[in-house]
Amino acid sequence: MTIGIVFKLGSDIIEVRVQDFNVYFRTPGFGQFADIEGLKLNKVGVIKEFPDLKDNKEWKKEAIKRFKEKIKSMETEMERVKYVIDDLKKYGYVPMYFQRAGHRPTKLNNE
């Protein structure tokens, strides 16, 4: 099953799709979804999450590896969706809707 989540960051709308063990992102200006390897990662944000990567020349590769390992360690897609929502909220992303494949979007409560 595929679960989509729509976030707002400033005036931008960001879509995230969780499909099995894969997480895909679509940002404004891009017509198709890309996995985390296709995104620009902010080093300051990565270091905030993983302080030990501060002086690591391969910080981006290691952060992507850790993200993928974390996603794979979760048993269900809903567990992955909750993790993505909670993680992105820390960086100012406001979750707006989520949608299970074939169902109407559900508005998320932003408490």
Summary of the structure (lengths in Angstrom):
residues: 111
radius of gyration: 14.1
end to end distance: 26.8
largest distance: 45.2
contacts: 273
relative contact order: 0.21
helix: 37%
strand: 29%
